[in-house]
Amino acid sequence: MDLLNTLVDKGLRRESPAREEALAVLATSDDDLLDVVAAAGKVRRHWFGRRVKLNYLVNLKSGLCPEDCSYCSQRLGSKAEILKYTWLKPDQASAAAAAGVSGGAKRVCLVASGRGPTDRDVDRVSDTIKAIKEQNGDVEVCACLGLLSDGQAERLREAGADAYNHNLNTSEATYGDITTTHTYADRVDTVNKAHAAGLSACSGLIAGMGESDEDLVDVVFSLRELDPDSVPVNFLIPMEGTPLAKEWHLTPQRCLRILAMTRFVCPDVEVRIAGGREVHLRTMQPLALHLANSIFLGDYLTSEGQAGHADLEMIADAGFEVEGAGEVTLPEHRASARGGGCGSHADGGGCGSHADADGAGAGGCGSHAGGGVCAPASASTPAPVRPAEEPRTDLVAVRRRGAGTDLAPNA
């Protein structure tokens, strides 16, 4: 396809595609899907080889958020039966982080529900960052605490934070439809504060909330303009007890097109498959590694992911390799510029946002009883064949292990 050849050429030059070209990727047919994956895969391999970066989430404070984000299981008024607990102590958080690092993660994402941190909260998180760094000197730490006030990003940087995450989630035009307690501009301001403080900015989106192709393209182009080092792509899990509980719009093919479009628009950026990959990509997850160079290992904030060992096996079986602690994730031009060039800038790493890194409770690959990949209850009983569009609520499991519990984490 001429379109795909053009997009590959532009991606190798870090040149922005036209908006119409990005829309055309989302409109491709299933017959062309493998061609789309192959084309975007050329761009991914050019900038990131066959390396896959592993990230690990630690939910420092779960539930009881005063914000009303419709997608989030921790939102104001949520009836989702998730874990609820106040701040983990630094040693508890450090122990949780160590489990992820031992599983191969090179970045730990510290997330707390809430509108934004108080200065006392920043002190708590700073102590936690220091404890993690003392135990695992090479690990990257990304903080994800909500809307930042003046000076807080600088304090986190001084404490040893490497990055800060705050997602845009959806297009500016539709943002008010999913959240009313803060604005799209508030989110942009926080990402800019992280940039200004010298933190590596991380900002992404949630797909599957009923948005149009135009909304998806708009938010990805906005992210390109905002210029984060990392772009997490969450796929909404409609969690019972939230306003979007009935929004099941995604198929594996749709998810692959969204990831490919994101790669073409932000060719040299760490594109991360975040919450929802197990539920929506399912057996197509290995194909998504040809588009994204980063995933979360194990569980998410309020929901369970597939077993950590299954993630590692998937990466190896697909012909990829886990990125080592000593390897630099970003291409040299971005690493040296520290946050320049989500695309063709001349100078040029879900964490998810404070309450939504798991895509409203995304994850949950049927591992509630102790880990494992998606599988029927009995190996001798074939799983029923379901229509592609049927909601897969059977793959959604509320997290009951790891941080905030006495059970071992999934890592």
N, C-alpha and C positions, 0 to 999 in steps of 0.2 A: 504493500500500500504506500502510495506517495506520502500520505499523511504521516505514517510511522517513520519513513526514511527522513522526512523533514524534522520530526521531533527528536530523533536520535542525533542528527547533525547539530541541532540547537542545544541539546543536552550536553553533548561533548564540548561545546563552546561556552557553556553556562549562559546561554542566551534564552530569554523568556519566550515561550510559545505565545502565539496569539490566543486571546480568550476563546475565539471560535474553534481553534485547534484543541484546546483543553476540553471544551464541550463535546467535540467530535469523539474524543477518547471515551467519554462516558456513554456515548450513543452507539458505540460499535456493537456488532452482533456477537452472539455466542460462537458463531462460526469463525470469527476473527480473533477470539479471545487469546488463544495461544500466540498469535502473531503480536498482539499488544503486549503480552507478558515478555516475550522474547525481545521486543524492541526496547521496552523500559529496562529490561535486564541488562542490556548492553550499556546503558547509562549508569546503572547501579554498579556494575563490575568495573567500569572505567574509573570511577571515583573511589570505590570501596572494596574492590576485589571480591573475594568470596568470604570475607569476614562477617561475623554476626556478633554484635555487641549485646551482652546480657545486662539487664537492669533489674533491680530488686526493690520492691515497695515495702516500706515500713509505715503502717498507719499509727502515727503518734497519738492521735486523739480521734475517736470514732463516734459519729452520730451527733445529734442535737445541734445541728447547724442552724443559725438564724436566717440563712438565705433561702430563697424559694425556687432554686433551679429545678425545673420540671423533670429533668433526666436523672436526678441524684437521689440515691437511697438514703442519704444522710440529711436531706433537706428539711426545712421547717414543715411540720405536719406530715412527714413521711410515716407510713404505717408498715414499712418494710421491717421484717423481724431480723434486723442486723445486730451485730455486736455494738454495744454502746459503752464507752469508758473514757475517762479523762486522761490527762497527759501521762504517757509512759515516762518512767525515770530514765536518766541517761544510760545507766547500766542495763536496763531492760531493752532499750532501743538498740544499744550496741550489740547485745546478744542476738537480737533478731537480725540485725544487719550482718553479723558474722555468719549466720546460716546461709544467707544469700551469697556472700563472698565465697564461702567454701563450696558452693554449688557452681561457681564460675562467673558470678556477676562482677563487673568492674565498676558499676555505678550503683549507689544506694540512694533511693528517692525517699526523703523524709516528708510525709504528708500529714497535715492536720486539718480537720474540718473547722469551719468558721469563716466569718467574713474577712478577717485578716488578723494578724497577730498584734497583741499589745506589746509594749516594750518588755514586760516581764516574760511574755511568751518567747520573744526573741532571745532573751537571756537563757531560757530553758533549752531552746533549740541549739543555741551556741554551745552550751555545755555538752549536749548530745553529739554535735558535730565533732567536738574535740575528743570525746570518748571514743567515737568510731575511728577517727584518724589515728589515735594512739594505739588502737588494737590492729588496725589495718591501714598502714601508712600509704599504700598505693591506691586505695579505693577513691573514686570520685564520689562526692556528696552533692546531691541536688535537693534544695529545700523547696517546699510547695505548701505555702501557708496562707494563701489568699491574697487579698489586696494589701499592698505595702504602703506604709506611711514614709514620709521623708526621713532619710537616714537609716532606715532599717536594712535595706539591701547592703549598704556599706558595712553595717555591723555583722551581718551574716558572712560577708566576704572576709572580714577580719578574723572571724572565728574559724575560717577554713573551708567554707562552702565554695564549691566550684561552679555551681549552676543554680538557676532559679526557674521554676516552671509556673506558668499561668496560661491556660488555654484560651483561645478566642472562641472555640467551640462551634460557632455557626456564623453565618453572614451578619453583617451589621444591620441589614434591612429586616432580618427576622429575629434578631437577638431579643427584642422585647416580648416576643411570643413565648420564650422559654424561661425568662427570668425578669422579675420586676424590681428586685431589691438592690440591684446595682446595674450599671450600664456597660455596654460594649466599650465605651471610651475609658471606663475605669480599668478594664482589663488591659487595654492597650497601654495605659499609663503605667501599670505595674510592670509590664514587660520592658518598657522603656527605662524604668527605674533600675531594673536588673542590668540592662545593657550599660547604663551610665555608671553603675558601681563596679563594672569590670567582671560581672558574673556572666557565664555562658547562658544565654537566654534559651529557654525551651518553651515552645508554644505550639498547640495543635488544634485538633477539631474532633467533634463527635459526629459520625454519620449514622443515619437511620432514624432521625427524629421527625421524619415527614418532610424534609427539605427537598427542594427541587435541584436539578442539575446545576442551574444557575447559582443557587445558594452555595453549593459545594465549590464551584469554580471561584465564586467571589471570595469565600473565606480562605482558600488556598492562595489566591493572588494577594490577599491582604497579608497573609503570613509571609509570603515572599517579600513584600514591601517592608514588613516589620523586621525581617531578617534574623530569625532565631537560628541557632546552630542545630537544634533538634526539633523535629516536627512529629509528635505522637499522633497517630491516627487511631482514635477509639471508634469502635462499632457498638452502638447502643444495645444494651441488654435491657429490655423493658421489664423492670423488676416490679413484682406485685407490691402494691402499697405506694406507688408513685403515679403521677399524672400520665406518664407515658407508658403505662403497663401494657397497653394494647397495640403499641406501635411496632409491629413486626413487618418491616419492609425490605430487609436485606437478604440477598442470596450470596453464595460464595462468588459467583461471577461478578455481581455488582461490587462486592468488596475488592476484588482484584482490579477492576476498572478504576475504582477510587484511588487505590494505592498507586496504580500506574500513572494516573493523572497527576497525583501529588509528586511523584518522582520526576515527571517531565517538567513540572513548574518549578520545582526546587531540586535540581539535579545533583548538586554537590553537598546536600544537607543530610544529616542523620535522620532518615525517615524510620520511625519506630512503629511497629504494629503493637498497639496497646490493648486496652480492654476489649473483650468481645471476639477475639480471633478464634478461640476454641468453639464458640457458639455459632458464629456466622460463617467462618471459613471452613471449619470442620476438617474433612479429609483433604481440603485444598490448601491447608496451611503451608506445606512445603513449597508450593508454587509461589506463595507470597514472599518467600525468602529471596526470590529473584527480583523483587521490587523494593523491599525494605531491607535495611542493614542492621536493624536493631529490634529486639523484642524484650518483653518482661519475662522473667523467670518465675515460675511458681504462681502463687496466689496474687490477687489484687486487693483493693482496700476492703471491700465488704463482701466479696464473692471469691469463689475458688477457681483457680486455673487448673490446667492439666498438670500431672505430676512433673516435678522438675526433671527427673531422669528421662521422661518422655520428650521434653523439650530438647534435651541434649542429643537423644537418639535421632530425633527428627532432623536436627541440624546436620549431624554426621551423615545420615542416610541420604539427604538431599545434596550432598557433595560440598557442604559449606564447613567452615571451621569457626570455633568460638574465638573471639578477639581477646588476645592476652592483655594482662594488666600493663605491660610495658609498651603496647602498641598505641599509636595515636589514631583516634577514630577518624577525625576530619582530614580532608585533603590538605596538603601543605599550605596552600594559599589561604585557606580558612583558619587553620590552626595558628599560623603566624600572625594573622590579622585579629584573631580572637573575636570572632563574631561578625566577620565581614562576608557578604556575598551569597545570599540565598538565591543564586542565579548568576547574572552577568555583571555584577558590580566590579569595578576595576580592582578593588582590594579584596576582591574576593576570588553538640550534641543534643513518661509520662508519669514521663512522669504524670501526665494528667494534671488538672488543676486541683486546688485545695480540697475540694469535695467531690471531684468527679474523675479522678485518674482511672477509675475502673469503668468509665462509660456508664454511669448510673448503675453500678453493681455488676459490671461486665465480668466475664470470665466463666467460671463454673462449669468445667468440663466433666461433670458427673463424678467428681472425685471426692465427694463428701464423706465417704466411708473410709478414706485412707489413701487417696491418691490414685492415679491411673489415668489412662487415656480414655477417650470416649469408647464405650463398649456396651454391648447388651449385658443384662444382668447375669446371664449364664452363657458360658462359651459354647454350650451345646444347643442353645436355643437361638435361632436366627432372629436378628432384630427386625421389627416390622418395617416395611417400606413406607416412607411418608412422602407426601407431596412436597416438592421443593419449597413451596410458599407457606407450609404449615408452621406455626410458631413452635420453636424447640424449647419449650419451658422445661423439658426433661434434662436439658444441659445446664440449667441455672442452679447453682448451689450457693447458699449464703455461707460466707466464711465462718468457721467455728474453731479454727486452729491458728497457731502462730501468735502474733502480737495481740496482747489483751486477753490471752487465754493461758491455760496451763499445758496445752498440747503442743507438740513439736510442729514447727512450721513446715510448709511445703517448699522446698528449695532444691 
